[in-house]
């Protein structure tokens, strides 16, 4: 039996133009969902993200938004 990947109705994404790289989202994430990508910007690893919203609520600039999945 293979475990199927959980599907979510929404995801979070970071708007780099609004992000001030304060690390508030990274500190709040308990699942390893926030990381610094190859362009040295914060990003969300959707494979680790549990959609708890802690990063979304922690962001002081509103750079993290909730988007519907298709």
N, C-alpha and C positions, 0 to 999 in steps of 0.2 A: 504494500500500500504506500503510495507517495502522498506527501503532504502538499495540499494545494496552497498557493500563495494567497494571502488574504487580499481582498479587493476593498478599496475605500471609495466613498462617494466624493471625497474632496482630497486635496493635497495643499501643501503650503509652498510658496516660492518667495525668494528674496529679490527685491528690486535694488540692484546695485547702485542706482542713482540716488537712492534714499539712505542706503546703508552707510553708517559712519564707523563701522568696524569696531564697535565698543565691546563686543563679545558677550553682551547680555544674553543673547539667544543661545550661544554655546554653553554658557554657565547653567542655564535653565534646563537644557536638554539632558534627559537622563538615559537616553537610548542611543547616543552616538550618532544622531541624525544630522548634526551641524558640523561642518568641516570647512577648512580653507582649501579652495580648489587650485588648479594649476595657474590661474590668473591672479592668485593671491587675493581672492574675494571669498566672503562667506557663502556657502551653498548648503543645500539640504540634500542629504542622501535619503531618497525616498524608500530604499530597501530597508533602512533602519528606522525610519520615522513611523511612529505609532499614531500620529495625528492627534496628540494630546492637547496641542495648542499652547503649551508653556512658552515656546519661543515667540509665538504670535503675541501673547500677552506681555512678554518681557521687553519687546522691542520699543525703545523710546521714540523712534522716528516714524513708526508705521511702515517700515520697509518690508515687513513680512505680510503677505496677503494669503487669504484662503481662496482657492480656486476649485471649481467643480471639475471632476474627472469625467471624461466622455463616456 
